[in-house]
Amino acid sequence: MTEYDIMVIKQGSIALLLPLSGMGRRWLDERLDDEVVRWGHSAPVEVKYLDAIIDGMLDEGITVRPF
């Protein structure tokens, strides 16, 4: 079974990036501005940026749960 670092939850024009591991949480914490609004531990992003964000995660070895 594959363990994922981040799960993506699409909700219309917004997607939530939900960390599922310590590595996923650190990735979000290191790359998001402190002023970014969080919803619990997840970070909302506009879907139009999702492909680029996922590509960046994969390039850095972060595993992403398919949505």
Backbone torsions as a table, in degrees:
resi	resn	phi	psi	omega
1	MET	NA	134.7	179.2
2	THR	-84.0	133.0	172.0
3	GLU	-94.2	135.1	-179.2
4	TYR	-104.1	151.5	177.7
5	ASP	-92.9	-33.8	-177.1
6	ILE	-137.1	137.3	171.3
7	MET	-111.0	135.9	177.9
8	VAL	-103.9	127.9	178.4
9	ILE	-119.9	110.9	-179.8
10	LYS	-86.0	133.2	177.5
11	GLN	-137.8	84.7	-179.0
12	GLY	69.0	-123.4	-178.0
13	SER	-89.3	2.0	179.6
14	ILE	-119.2	143.8	173.1
15	ALA	-124.3	142.8	176.0
16	LEU	-101.9	132.0	174.2
17	LEU	-99.8	109.4	-175.4
18	LEU	-108.7	115.3	178.8
19	PRO	-70.4	134.0	179.4
20	LEU	-110.7	-4.3	-179.3
21	SER	-144.4	167.4	175.6
22	GLY	-61.0	-38.6	178.9
23	MET	-63.8	-41.0	177.6
24	GLY	-65.0	-40.7	178.9
25	ARG	-65.3	-43.7	178.5
26	ARG	-62.2	-40.1	179.6
27	TRP	-59.5	-47.5	179.0
28	LEU	-63.8	-46.0	-177.9
29	ASP	-61.0	-37.8	-177.6
30	GLU	-75.9	-22.7	-173.8
31	ARG	-108.9	-14.0	179.9
32	LEU	-96.8	138.0	176.0
33	ASP	-62.4	147.3	-179.7
34	ASP	-60.9	-21.8	-177.5
35	GLU	-88.7	-3.5	178.1
36	VAL	-66.8	131.3	178.7
37	VAL	-69.8	132.0	177.4
38	ARG	-110.1	152.6	173.3
39	TRP	-118.5	97.2	-170.6
40	GLY	65.5	-129.1	177.2
41	HIS	-90.8	-7.8	-176.9
42	SER	-86.8	161.4	179.1
43	ALA	-123.1	122.7	177.1
44	PRO	-80.0	138.5	175.9
45	VAL	-137.2	156.1	176.0
46	GLU	-73.5	138.0	-177.2
47	VAL	-58.3	-31.4	-178.4
48	LYS	-62.8	-19.4	178.2
49	TYR	-98.6	-3.6	-170.6
50	LEU	-62.3	-44.0	-179.0
51	ASP	-59.7	-45.0	-179.2
52	ALA	-65.6	-39.0	179.3
53	ILE	-65.8	-45.5	179.4
54	ILE	-63.6	-42.0	176.9
55	ASP	-58.1	-42.2	178.2
56	GLY	-63.8	-41.6	177.6
57	MET	-61.4	-49.1	-178.2
58	LEU	-62.3	-39.2	177.9
59	ASP	-60.7	-29.0	-178.1
60	GLU	-98.8	11.3	174.4
61	GLY	84.6	11.7	177.4
62	ILE	-82.9	130.4	177.7
63	THR	-90.4	135.5	-175.1
64	VAL	-116.6	125.3	177.1
65	ARG	-71.6	128.0	-180.0
66	PRO	-58.2	148.8	179.0
67	PHE	-109.9	NA	NA
